[in-house]
Amino acid sequence: MNGKVNDFIRKHQLFHKNATVLVGVSGGPDSMALLHFLNGIKTEWGFRLIVITIDHGLRGKQSRADVDYVKSICNQWDLEFVETFLDVPSYKKVEGKSTQLAARELRYQYFEEQMKVNDGDYLALAHHGDDQVETMVMRLIRSSNPSALKGIPIQRDIANGKLVRPLLCITKQEIEVYCSEHGIVPRRDPSNEEDTYTRNYIRHQVVPLLMEQNPQVYASMQRLSERMTQDEAYINTKVEEFVEQVITFKHDKKEITFEIELFTSYPFALQRRAYHLILNYLYDAILSGLNYAHEDHFFSLIHSERANVMMDLPHNLKMSKSYRTICFHFQKTKPKSFLKHLNVPGSVVLPDGSSIHARFTTEINGNTNDVMYFPVHDDLIHIPLTVRTRQPGDKMKVRGLNGSKKVKDIFIDEKIPLQKRQEWPLVVDQQGTILWLVGLKKGTAEHSHNSTRCYLELQYNKAN
């Protein structure tokens, strides 16, 4: 075992000299073998070893006896020792999580704390080759994501250092032989022998069948894991380049947009990974409520002929398609209609922070969609004015067009996103005539240069 593990450590550069190494030790054969091995190379590498032992509060006196056993070994071997109690049953009840997931979350939280407290360079854990096979089989059963086949990583970041797994290159049997050869009498957790948990079932029922077909299946799985990790790392660099070129991030609103035509011009493998990268960014971490049905709906939506579609995702995340643009955004509340009176002269602030200012003037400055002038003496408008959102059946007379046109059709012609239409401001006079679809379309009451020398100016200022 020593030779294999030493070669594995050097191949993957798992440690550096004179490092502070924290070791997670439960008292079982795997972690005791790891601790014995690291203690054996401690002087050569100049390690400071700190043993971390956790009572998860799941097996009463047995759990406490495990901690006491590890503590006694550390005293014998003159090793630094840290212990803690984690109330997994209470955490599990409050969070509504499985026993294994609750224990894992609390355990890794404590590991991170200890890495920071002790300024640790490495946290060494005792996952081995059989664990790798079990994990990859479980993920193959449960997931269709190729990245799941990366399995248990050899190393990854944790707190201010690295989490490393030096025993992934050896089997459970080799660990048992190592313990026997070195007189290690480990503690045993009876729950590991039950088939209640999926992992235990795979360990006892599935892995032995695989071993019959290929006694070196653990080595094959580890090589597959390493190659998948390398391939994924390369693909992810391409995905990041793709995302940077195609996707617009609005960090202040936690919102992203992209043009469908540009997005779909890239290989599908990059599109799929970009979708997951988007969700990682928006959620900070992927939620359990997301599944591959959402991914299928996403790709169906971007290839759909429908111009305006919205899809709901967990935690009020919306994915909307507006013509050839996709937008992901959080919607805390439904868009609210509003009605506000606009004094003349005066101003009104709209719910989104934009404003409309009204004043009398004798000069016309510019001709943009954000300003409108009405002749005061032509009796074309009737004060007071109102600013409101659209209502069913709204129509307006548009310059250059005979008759009236539905506001809904104007929005469609102008390709206004569905979620913006409910909040779009309209200026209406006392008789209900729509004078201005603000910033978009002007009614027929706008000024004629020869009609008057006094105008009512309406200026629209967008929110920052």
N, C-alpha and C positions, 0 to 999 in steps of 0.2 A: 504493500500500500504506500509506503513512504516514497518509493521511487516515482510511482505514478503521480502522486499528489505534488511532489516537488517539481516534476516536469510540467505539470498543469499550471502551477503557480508561475513558473518562469515563462512559459509560452504566452500566458495572458497577462503577465506583469501585474499580478494581483496585489503585491505588497512592495513597499520600498523600505530601505534600511532605517532603523531607529524610529519606527512608527509606533503610535499609540493604537493598539488593536483591542477593541471591545469584542467579546465572544458571548453569543447567546447560548446559554447552557441550561437544559431542562433536567439533566440527570439521566436521560435515556442513552442508549448505545451510540447513536449518531453524534450527538453533541459532546459526549464524553470522549469519543475517539478524536473528534476535532480538537478539543481542548488538550488532550494528551499530546497530539501531534504538534500543535502550536507551541506548547510548553517545551517540547523537545528541540524546536528550532529557534526558540526565543533568544538564546545567547548569540547564535550565529547571525541572526538578523537584527539584534539589538532592540527587540520589541519590548514595549511596556504592555503587558496583558492585564485587562480588566474583565472579570467575569460578571455577566449580568444574568440573574436568575429571577424568574417571575412566578408568583403563585397566582393563578387565574381565578381562584375561588370556585373551582368546579368539582373538585374531588375531596373536599374536606380535609381530614387528617392526612390523607395520602399526598395531597398537594404540598402540605406543610412539611411532610417527611422528605419529599423530593428536594425542597429548598435546603433543608438541614443537611441532606446528603451532599449536595454540591458545596455547601459552605464548609463541611468537614474536609472534603477533598482539597478545596482551595487552601485551607489551613495547613494540610499536609504538604502541599506543593508550594506553599509560600506565595500565593497569588492574591492580587487585589480582588475584592468581592463586593458586589452591590446586589441587594435584593429589594423586591417591592411586591405589594399585593394589589391586584387589579380586580375590581368587583365586576367581573364579566356578566354574571346573572342580572344585576341591576341595569347595566348598560344595554344588554340585549333586550330587556323588557321595555326600556324607555325608547330605544331606537327602532324596535321592531325588526331586529336582524337575527340571522341564524347564530347559533353558538359559535361556530367556527369563524364566521365573519366578524362577529363582535370581539372575540378574543384576538383575532389578527389585528384589527384596527387599534385596539388599546395597546397591544404589544408593540406595534411599530411606532405608535406615538411615544411610548416610553423609551424605545430605542433611540429615537430622534432626540429626545430630551437629554439622554445620557451622552450621546455623541457631542452635543453642544456643551454640556457641563464639563466633560472631561477633555474637550478639544480633541476628540477622536479623529484619527485618520481613516480607520477602517472599522466596520462592523462585520465580523465573520459569523456566518450561519452554516448549519451542517446539512443542508439539502444535498442529496446524493443522486446517483444515476437512476435508481429506481423511482425516486420522486419525480425526476424529469420525465420518465416514461409515463407515469401515472398522470402527470399534469398535461402532457401533450395528447394523450388518449382522451382525457376529459374534455379538453378544448376541441378536439376533433369531433367529438360527439355533440357538443353544445354549440359550436360556432362554425360559421362558414367564412369567417374572416381569415385570409392567409396569414396575417400577422400573428394570429393566435398560435401558430406553429413555431413561433420563436421560443415558446416554452419558458422555463425559469431562466432569467438572465444570469450569466456568470458574475457580472458586476453591474451596479447602477449607482446613481447618486443617492445619498441620503444625508440630510442635514448638511454639515460642513465637510463631509467626507464621502467614502465609498462603502457600499454594501458588497461583500464578496462571498463567494461560495466555493471554497477550494475542493470540496468533496464531490462535485458533480461528475468527476471522471471515474468514480469507483462505485461498486454496487453495495447494496445492503449486506450481502453475504460477506464481502471483503471487510466491511466494517465489523461485523460480528466476529470474524476470525481475528481481526486486529485487537479487539477488546479481550478476546480469550488469550491471545499470545502475551498481552501486556498486563494480565491480571486485573483488568477493569471489570467490576461487577456492577453494571448500570441498573438504574431503576426502570421499571416497566409500567407503561400506562395501559391498563386493561381495555380502555375504549378503542385502542388501535387494533384490537382483534375483532371488533364488532363490524358487521357489514351494514350498519345503519346508515353511515355516511357514504356518499357516492364514491369518494376517494378510496375508502376502505374496501368497498366492493370491487373496484377496479384492481386494487392491490392484490386481493386474495383470489379473485375469480378470472380476471382478464389477463393481467400481466404474466401469470404462469403459463397461459396458453401461448402468448407471444414468445416467451422464453423457450418453449418447446420447439417453435419454428426457427428461432434464431437466438442462441444463447448469448450473443453479443448485441441484442436489441438495444440495450442501454447505451452502448457506444454509438450505434447507428443513430439513435434519437438525439444524442448530444451533438453529433456532427451535423445532423439536420437542423437542430436549433441554432448552432453557430452560423451555418450558411444562411439560414433564413434571417437571422439578425443582421448579417452583413448585407444581404440583398435589400432588406427593409431600410437600412441606413442609407444606402445609395438612392433607392427610390424616393425616400423622404426628402433628400436634398433636391430632387427634381420636382417634387410636389411643392416644396417651399418656393422654388423659382417660379413655378406655374402660378401659385397663389399670389405672389408678389406682382406678377405681370397682369393678372386677370381680375383680381378681386379688390374692391375698394372697402377699406375698414374705416368706419366712423367711430373712433374710440370713445368720444364723449357720449354717444348715444348707445354704445354697445350694439352696433348695427353693421351689417355688411351688404353690399350690392355687387352684382356683376351682370354683364351682357351675355345672354344665352348663346349667341352665335360665336362669340370669342371663346367662351367656356367649352362648348362642345367641339371646337376645332382641335382640341388636345386629345390624346389617347384616353380611352375610357378608364384605364387603370389609374391614371392621374386624376380624372374627374371624381372617381369614387373615393379616392383617398383625400382629395380636396374637400369633399362633402364632410368627411369625418373631422378633418382639420378645422373646418368652420365651426362645427358643433363643439369641438374641444375649446376653441377660443371663446365662443359665446357662453358656454356653460362652465368654463374653467376645468370641469371634469365631466366625462360622459356619465349621464344619468342611467339608472337601471330601467327607467320607463321607455328608453329608446330601443328600437329593435329594427330588424331588416325590412319590416313592412314600411317603416318610415323612409328608408333608403329607396325602396322600390317606388313609393309614391313620389319621392323627389324627382327621380328620373322620368317617371311617367308625366309628371307635371311640366318639366322643362321641354319635353318633346310633344306636349299636347298642342292642339290647334286652338284651344281656348285662349282668349286674350287676357282675361282677368280671373285668376284663381287664387284662393288662399288655403293654406294647410296649417292645421294646428299641431304643435309639438308640445312636449311637457313643459311645465313651468311658464306658461304664457308666452312661449316663443312662437312667433308666426313666420311662416314662409309664404311670401306672396309673389305671384307672377303678374306683372303688368306689361302686357305686350311682349317685348323681347328683353325685359329686365327682371331679374330675380332679386328679392330683398328679404333678408332675415332680420327680424327686429322683435323686441319684446313689447307687448301691449298690456299694460297694467290695467287699463280700463277701456271700455268701449268709447269710440269717438262721441263726443257730446255735441248736440245742436246748441246754437246760441242765437240770441237776438239782442242787439244793443242799439241804442239811439245815438245818432251822430248830430251834435249841435253844430249850427252854422253861424258864425265861425266856431270852431272847436275841434276836438279830436277824440278818438276812441281807441282803447287798447284791446286787442283781440286775445282769446285764450292762449294762443301759441306765442304771445309776446310781440307779435307784429302790431302795427298801428296804422290808422288812417286819419289824416289831418285835413280839415276843411277850412278854406279862407276865400275871401273875395280879392280879386286882383284885376288889373287892367292889362297885364302882359301874359303871353303864352310862352312858357319856357320848355321847349323840347316836345317831343311827341313819342312817348314810350308807353309800354303797357302798365307802368307803375304810376302814371299820372293821367288825370282826365280833367277836361275843362267843359263847363256847361255855360251857355249864354244865360245871363240873369234875366233879361227882359223878353225873351222869346216865348215864355210860358210853356217850355218843353218839360220842365221838371216842377215838382210840387214839394216844397219843404213843409214839414221836417223829413229828414232822411233816416233810414234804418239800415244797419248792417246785420245780416243774418246768414245762417246756413240754408242750403237749398231745401225745398219742400216738394212733395210729390206733385208732378204736373207742371212745375215751373217752366215758363217759356220767356224768351226775350227777343226783341227785335234787334238784329245785328246789322251794322252798317254794311251796305253793299249787298244785302240780301232782302228780297221781297218777302214779306210776311214774317212770321215768328218761327223760332226754332227752339226745341226742347233743350233745357240746360243739360239734361242727361246725354243728349246726342252731341252737344258741344264737347262735353268731357270725353266722350268716346272718340270723336274726331281728333281732339288734341292729345289723345293717348295719356290722359291723366290717370295715375294709379288709383285703383279702387279705394284703398284706405284713405286717400287724400280727399276724395270727392265729398265725403260727409262733413269735412271740416272747412271746405272752401268758402270764403266770404263773398257775399253778394251785397251790392248797394241797391236799396229799393226806396222809391219815393213814397209820399203819403198815399198815392192812388194805387200802390202795389206794382208800379212799373219797375222792372229790373233795369237799372241804368248801367250797371257795370258788374261783370263777372271778374272780380278784382284781379288785376295782373294778367288776365287772359283774354277777355273779349269785352268790347265797348258797345253800348247800345247806340241807337240812332239819335239820341238826344245830345250827343257830343257836339261841340261848338262848330259853327261855321264862321270863318274869319270875317265875313262881311255883315254878320247879323248884329253885332254889338261890340262895345269896347269895354264891357264889364263882364267878368267871368267868375264862376264859382270853381275853384280849383280843389280837386281831391288828390291828395298825395299818399301813396301806399309805401310804407317802410317795412321791409321784411325784418323778422327777428334775427338776431345775431346767431 
